Amino acid sequence: MLEKIAIIISIIIAYIIYYYRDKYQDKLPKNNMKGTTSNNNSKLNNNEFKEKLKELKSMYKDDLITKEEYEQKRKEILKRF
């Protein structure tokens, strides 16, 4: 039972971090964004592209985001590739 609760909490935390990172990314200092691209218009490499799409699809399948949010973010990722 506790394991299930821990998994649910970790999924919720991951979603919150993912949501707010994208929502407020332009307000963060550029030098503190390790592991992310410095510009939304910059190109993603092949591994980043695949990983972001997998992560997005997983969030949609887990009902953490709506279909509209999924489609919008998917289009943004595809533009960057």
GROMACS elastic network, one bead per residue, 0.5 to 0.9 nm:
[ bonds ]
;  ai    aj funct       b0    kb
    1     4     6  0.52745   500
    1     5     6  0.64323   500
    1     6     6  0.87246   500
    2     5     6  0.50285   500
    2     6     6  0.60660   500
    2     7     6  0.85745   500
    3     6     6  0.50166   500
    3     7     6  0.61645   500
    3     8     6  0.86221   500
    4     7     6  0.50965   500
    4     8     6  0.61881   500
    4     9     6  0.85776   500
    5     8     6  0.51100   500
    5     9     6  0.60975   500
    5    10     6  0.85482   500
    6     9     6  0.51089   500
    6    10     6  0.60875   500
    6    11     6  0.86022   500
    7    10     6  0.51162   500
    7    11     6  0.61873   500
    7    12     6  0.86322   500
    8    11     6  0.51482   500
    8    12     6  0.62191   500
    8    13     6  0.86462   500
    9    12     6  0.50690   500
    9    13     6  0.61274   500
    9    14     6  0.85433   500
   10    13     6  0.50530   500
   10    14     6  0.60484   500
   10    15     6  0.85415   500
   11    14     6  0.50562   500
   11    15     6  0.61622   500
   11    16     6  0.86353   500
   11    59     6  0.89091   500
   11    64     6  0.85663   500
   12    15     6  0.51175   500
   12    16     6  0.61947   500
   12    17     6  0.86543   500
   12    64     6  0.80463   500
   13    16     6  0.50675   500
   13    17     6  0.61467   500
   13    18     6  0.84663   500
   14    17     6  0.51965   500
   14    18     6  0.60061   500
   14    19     6  0.84778   500
   15    19     6  0.59021   500
   15    20     6  0.84559   500
   15    59     6  0.77085   500
   15    64     6  0.69534   500
   15    65     6  0.85763   500
   16    19     6  0.51396   500
   16    20     6  0.60495   500
   16    21     6  0.82556   500
   17    20     6  0.53943   500
   17    21     6  0.57848   500
   17    22     6  0.85542   500
   18    21     6  0.52647   500
   18    22     6  0.64181   500
   18    23     6  0.86254   500
   19    22     6  0.55608   500
   19    23     6  0.61394   500
   19    24     6  0.86767   500
   20    24     6  0.58122   500
   20    25     6  0.77760   500
   21    24     6  0.55479   500
   21    25     6  0.53956   500
   21    28     6  0.89110   500
   22    25     6  0.51776   500
   22    26     6  0.81863   500
   23    26     6  0.78408   500
   23    27     6  0.88967   500
   24    27     6  0.53784   500
   24    28     6  0.67477   500
   25    28     6  0.54092   500
   25    29     6  0.84947   500
   25    30     6  0.87917   500
   25    33     6  0.85022   500
   26    29     6  0.79622   500
   26    30     6  0.83151   500
   26    39     6  0.85573   500
   26    40     6  0.88006   500
   27    30     6  0.86937   500
   28    31     6  0.86068   500
   28    32     6  0.73643   500
   28    33     6  0.75648   500
   29    32     6  0.57187   500
   29    33     6  0.72013   500
   30    33     6  0.57217   500
   30    34     6  0.86484   500
   30    38     6  0.62705   500
   30    39     6  0.88341   500
   31    34     6  0.72725   500
   31    38     6  0.84024   500
   33    36     6  0.58151   500
   33    37     6  0.77608   500
   33    38     6  0.73347   500
   34    37     6  0.81001   500
   34    38     6  0.88585   500
   36    39     6  0.86205   500
   37    40     6  0.70000   500
   37    41     6  0.88544   500
   37    42     6  0.68010   500
   37    43     6  0.81969   500
   37    44     6  0.77230   500
   38    41     6  0.87853   500
   38    42     6  0.74294   500
   39    42     6  0.53285   500
   39    43     6  0.87568   500
   40    43     6  0.82932   500
   40    76     6  0.85213   500
   40    80     6  0.72126   500
   41    79     6  0.78352   500
   41    80     6  0.57788   500
   42    80     6  0.60594   500
   42    81     6  0.82649   500
   43    79     6  0.84073   500
   43    81     6  0.52946   500
   44    47     6  0.79882   500
   44    48     6  0.58299   500
   44    49     6  0.56940   500
   44    77     6  0.82782   500
   44    80     6  0.60157   500
   44    81     6  0.52508   500
   45    48     6  0.54022   500
   45    49     6  0.60806   500
   45    50     6  0.87471   500
   45    81     6  0.72535   500
   46    49     6  0.50788   500
   46    50     6  0.62551   500
   46    51     6  0.86044   500
   46    81     6  0.78914   500
   47    50     6  0.52324   500
   47    51     6  0.60520   500
   47    52     6  0.85288   500
   48    51     6  0.51006   500
   48    52     6  0.60065   500
   48    53     6  0.85410   500
   49    52     6  0.53708   500
   49    53     6  0.63070   500
   49    54     6  0.86750   500
   49    77     6  0.71519   500
   49    78     6  0.80294   500
   49    80     6  0.84351   500
   49    81     6  0.66412   500
   50    53     6  0.52585   500
   50    54     6  0.61283   500
   50    55     6  0.85827   500
   51    54     6  0.51109   500
   51    55     6  0.60619   500
   51    56     6  0.84986   500
   52    55     6  0.51005   500
   52    56     6  0.60472   500
   52    57     6  0.85352   500
   52    74     6  0.88156   500
   52    77     6  0.75093   500
   53    56     6  0.50635   500
   53    57     6  0.60500   500
   53    58     6  0.84798   500
   53    74     6  0.69476   500
   53    77     6  0.74592   500
   53    78     6  0.88357   500
   54    57     6  0.51491   500
   54    58     6  0.60608   500
   54    59     6  0.86151   500
   55    58     6  0.51168   500
   55    59     6  0.62544   500
   55    60     6  0.87158   500
   56    59     6  0.51712   500
   56    60     6  0.63086   500
   56    61     6  0.87122   500
   56    65     6  0.86794   500
   56    70     6  0.67884   500
   56    73     6  0.78147   500
   56    74     6  0.74570   500
   57    60     6  0.50454   500
   57    61     6  0.61250   500
   57    62     6  0.85559   500
   57    70     6  0.74405   500
   57    74     6  0.87698   500
   58    61     6  0.50868   500
   58    62     6  0.61231   500
   58    63     6  0.86362   500
   58    64     6  0.86842   500
   59    62     6  0.51319   500
   59    63     6  0.63415   500
   59    64     6  0.52089   500
   59    65     6  0.61879   500
   59    70     6  0.83811   500
   60    63     6  0.50687   500
   60    64     6  0.57788   500
   60    65     6  0.52136   500
   60    66     6  0.66149   500
   60    67     6  0.69993   500
   60    69     6  0.86079   500
   60    70     6  0.63538   500
   61    64     6  0.75800   500
   61    65     6  0.84079   500
   62    65     6  0.79550   500
   63    66     6  0.68172   500
   63    67     6  0.88962   500
   65    68     6  0.81223   500
   65    69     6  0.60245   500
   65    70     6  0.64655   500
   66    69     6  0.51573   500
   66    70     6  0.61324   500
   66    71     6  0.86208   500
   67    71     6  0.60771   500
   67    72     6  0.85127   500
   68    71     6  0.51697   500
   68    72     6  0.60794   500
   68    73     6  0.85550   500
   69    72     6  0.51481   500
   69    73     6  0.60677   500
   69    74     6  0.83414   500
   70    73     6  0.53715   500
   70    74     6  0.59251   500
   70    75     6  0.85731   500
   71    74     6  0.50317   500
   71    75     6  0.61593   500
   71    76     6  0.86871   500
   72    75     6  0.52880   500
   72    76     6  0.64275   500
   72    77     6  0.88576   500
   73    77     6  0.62383   500
   73    78     6  0.86179   500
   74    77     6  0.51258   500
   74    78     6  0.61441   500
   74    79     6  0.86165   500
   75    78     6  0.50570   500
   75    79     6  0.61438   500
   75    80     6  0.86980   500
   76    79     6  0.51821   500
   76    80     6  0.64297   500
   76    81     6  0.89444   500
   77    80     6  0.51697   500
   77    81     6  0.64765   500
   78    81     6  0.51935   500
